[in-house]
């Protein structure tokens, strides 16, 4: 009801203005230098206000082949002091009561004049129509996080979000590519090369400054998104807007939500056009991800932050009004009505040596890139916010990703030392990203649950020695394997594994006793790795058996030929079968194995283990 009252007040203030009919549009071919018009946006609260627009000309090919911009000078309201404001993206511009497009591009920092680019409305409408008719492709191969330390959060955020930034390339490459109507060629090229999308303020509620800075550093490089602080407040809920809620109008502030709950994240801009129940906004991409599932929300402008560098409009989001289903080069597009389903995420943090237990619940959007990226950001925020109380030590992560129509994926690991928190957060990102961005089959997350346990002690241990307590080794016998570990306090402990030797293995063999990293390299060479999976069930099975840092892995290796076929390791193949497979190598799905692992075991510990030993043994016939 409050939103309806605010809109009613805004409508009363605008009641004396002759608002243009949103159904009347001016084709780009009719736009000429010297035309004057009116733009509409919100500078405060929900009140729509006019500003003046003087058309300077049209730039052809300014943002790509057959992608044009109308260039105009803006005046009125606070613009003389603020210049073009981040958050104005999408503000509709009218000439002779006809909509020409959406305010969308600016000169960025330190511009001394409010000159802006306007995305033609016919290009926005054409993009939406083409997107609706196109099939939705899988978007790229799995982008696995970098293996091994250091787990730099900024680098990992940039890596996970790289697919977003790689697709967001909306700028003219060379000034000579730009042609103009109404501007000198040299001036047109200069303006075309300098114009870039007006920044979209992304309000981040519940996040510590360190995470906002990392998000800005990693994902703000294209100049499209600008993270800003906002109150977490009450999360906008799903479902349709109330029946008595005021409808969106051109010039209204609008939000595209990414997260809601204990942590909130939403980009805000301006509505350009409402055509029946179809909404056009921004005039440039948000993250340029193509097909999207963002809750479309009402937004209220809190204040303007004037700056000589770049002024910004701060806004908070309200109730969900529909679903933004397209995030394209010319804008974001959505439909009024119910909001999309989101992925519930829970994070619990507990200390095993002190009275500390915190839990957080939030939801993130469904997207192949954003779902793991936002979940990782939430985990990272938990560590930044609470590790000040527990300090450097040991972190154990246990997680479950429940998938629609598929077995759940469980993941976890243990990290110790000064970089333990960053490593634990990365342990969440790796399996979720591998699942979400795989090219095998689309994956839908039903929910994600993560439990983190901390200890003030850096629980580490190093493999110092490994040996077998037996004079002679016979095939089929069970022998004791001893592993000496030196812990973080310099004490030595011995772990024992009853090692059953296979009855069919004789001769010289190798026994690898290793930490997770060394065992992982061995398994990769043997064809057991997420990158080797050829089907989604293979991928899920591999993720459910990923190595953990609190385990000692034992591998019995024999010099025997084999192959990896279709992602499945096939050890000990007869020579005739190998010959057939090698003859079919042109298929590209066969990899030779020169030795095979005939036995795998693991020893569970309560600490993070590093180091390895390789034993060469002689096994006699039983």
HELIX and SHEET records of a PDB file:
HELIX    1   1 UNK A    2  UNK A   14  1                                  13    
HELIX    2   2 UNK A   28  UNK A   30  5                                   3    
HELIX    3   3 UNK A   79  UNK A   82  1                                   4    
HELIX    4   4 UNK A  121  UNK A  133  1                                  13    
HELIX    5   5 UNK A  153  UNK A  160  1                                   8    
HELIX    6   6 UNK A  162  UNK A  167  1                                   6    
HELIX    7   7 UNK A  175  UNK A  177  5                                   3    
HELIX    8   8 UNK A  185  UNK A  194  1                                  10    
HELIX    9   9 UNK A  209  UNK A  219  1                                  11    
HELIX   10  10 UNK A  370  UNK A  390  1                                  21    
HELIX   11  11 UNK A  420  UNK A  436  1                                  17    
HELIX   12  12 UNK A  516  UNK A  525  1                                  10    
HELIX   13  13 UNK A  530  UNK A  532  5                                   3    
HELIX   14  14 UNK A  536  UNK A  543  1                                   8    
HELIX   15  15 UNK A  575  UNK A  583  1                                   9    
HELIX   16  16 UNK A  585  UNK A  587  5                                   3    
SHEET    1   A 7 UNK A 179  UNK A 181  0                                        
SHEET    2   A 7 UNK A  47  UNK A  60 -1                                        
SHEET    3   A 7 UNK A  36  UNK A  44 -1                                        
SHEET    4   A 7 UNK A  92  UNK A  95 -1                                        
SHEET    5   A 7 UNK A  98  UNK A 106 -1                                        
SHEET    6   A 7 UNK A 115  UNK A 120 -1                                        
SHEET    7   A 7 UNK A  69  UNK A  75 -1                                        
SHEET    1   B 6 UNK A 179  UNK A 181  0                                        
SHEET    2   B 6 UNK A  47  UNK A  60 -1                                        
SHEET    3   B 6 UNK A  36  UNK A  44 -1                                        
SHEET    4   B 6 UNK A  92  UNK A  95 -1                                        
SHEET    5   B 6 UNK A  98  UNK A 106 -1                                        
SHEET    6   B 6 UNK A 196  UNK A 197 -1                                        
SHEET    1   C 8 UNK A 225  UNK A 230  0                                        
SHEET    2   C 8 UNK A 200  UNK A 205  1                                        
SHEET    3   C 8 UNK A 264  UNK A 275 -1                                        
SHEET    4   C 8 UNK A 253  UNK A 261 -1                                        
SHEET    5   C 8 UNK A 290  UNK A 305 -1                                        
SHEET    6   C 8 UNK A 312  UNK A 328 -1                                        
SHEET    7   C 8 UNK A 331  UNK A 336 -1                                        
SHEET    8   C 8 UNK A 278  UNK A 281 -1                                        
SHEET    1   D 9 UNK A 225  UNK A 230  0                                        
SHEET    2   D 9 UNK A 200  UNK A 205  1                                        
SHEET    3   D 9 UNK A 264  UNK A 275 -1                                        
SHEET    4   D 9 UNK A 253  UNK A 261 -1                                        
SHEET    5   D 9 UNK A 357  UNK A 364 -1                                        
SHEET    6   D 9 UNK A 343  UNK A 351 -1                                        
SHEET    7   D 9 UNK A 445  UNK A 455  1                                        
SHEET    8   D 9 UNK A 393  UNK A 403 -1                                        
SHEET    9   D 9 UNK A 409  UNK A 417 -1                                        
SHEET    1   E 4 UNK A 492  UNK A 500  0                                        
SHEET    2   E 4 UNK A 478  UNK A 487 -1                                        
SHEET    3   E 4 UNK A 460  UNK A 468 -1                                        
SHEET    4   E 4 UNK A 608  UNK A 610  1                                        
SHEET    1   F 5 UNK A 473  UNK A 474  0                                        
SHEET    2   F 5 UNK A 612  UNK A 620  1                                        
SHEET    3   F 5 UNK A 507  UNK A 514 -1                                        
SHEET    4   F 5 UNK A 551  UNK A 558 -1                                        
SHEET    5   F 5 UNK A 596  UNK A 604 -1                                        
SHEET    1   G 3 UNK A 568  UNK A 570  0                                        
SHEET    2   G 3 UNK A 562  UNK A 565 -1                                        
SHEET    3   G 3 UNK A 590  UNK A 593 -1                                        
END                                                                             
